[in-house]
Amino acid sequence: MNTKNTTDKVERKKLKRASRKKAAPKPKRASGVARGSMKKKVRHMVKGQAKR
């Protein structure tokens, strides 16, 4: 949904809501997939090492 050319905030909101209603519903997440699976993983620091 491209709303860059719409300057009026209320009008843009209407357009976005309408397009959201039209869009196909998102599929449910598979049971084996964790919620944060796409998150960048934190590398564990070695003891005694400076963080920054």
C-alpha positions as CSV (number, residue, x, y, z in Angstrom):
1,M,0.0,0.0,0.0
2,N,1.6,3.2,-1.2
3,T,0.3,6.2,0.8
4,K,3.2,8.6,0.1
5,N,1.2,10.9,-2.1
6,T,-1.6,11.3,0.4
7,T,-0.9,14.3,2.6
8,D,-4.0,14.2,4.7
9,K,-3.5,12.0,7.8
10,V,-7.2,11.0,8.2
11,E,-7.4,10.1,4.4
12,R,-4.2,8.0,4.7
13,K,-5.6,6.1,7.6
14,K,-8.8,5.3,5.7
15,L,-6.8,4.0,2.7
16,K,-4.6,1.9,4.9
17,R,-7.5,0.4,6.8
18,A,-9.3,-0.4,3.5
19,S,-6.3,-2.1,2.1
20,R,-5.8,-4.1,5.3
21,K,-9.3,-5.3,5.0
22,K,-8.8,-6.3,1.4
23,A,-5.6,-8.1,2.0
24,A,-5.5,-11.9,2.4
25,P,-5.3,-13.0,6.0
26,K,-1.8,-14.0,7.1
27,P,-1.2,-17.7,7.6
28,K,-0.8,-19.0,11.2
29,R,2.7,-19.7,12.3
30,A,3.8,-23.3,12.1
31,S,3.9,-25.1,15.4
32,G,7.6,-25.8,15.3
33,V,8.7,-22.2,14.6
34,A,9.7,-20.1,17.6
35,R,8.3,-16.5,17.8
36,G,11.8,-14.9,17.7
37,S,13.3,-17.3,15.2
38,M,14.3,-14.5,12.8
39,K,15.9,-12.4,15.5
40,K,19.6,-11.8,15.5
41,K,21.2,-14.1,18.1
42,V,23.3,-12.7,20.9
43,R,26.9,-13.9,20.8
44,H,28.0,-14.8,24.4
45,M,31.1,-12.9,25.6
46,V,34.2,-14.6,26.9
47,K,34.8,-13.8,30.6
48,G,37.2,-10.8,31.1
49,Q,36.6,-9.3,27.6
50,A,35.6,-5.7,27.2
51,K,32.0,-5.2,26.0
52,R,32.8,-2.1,23.9
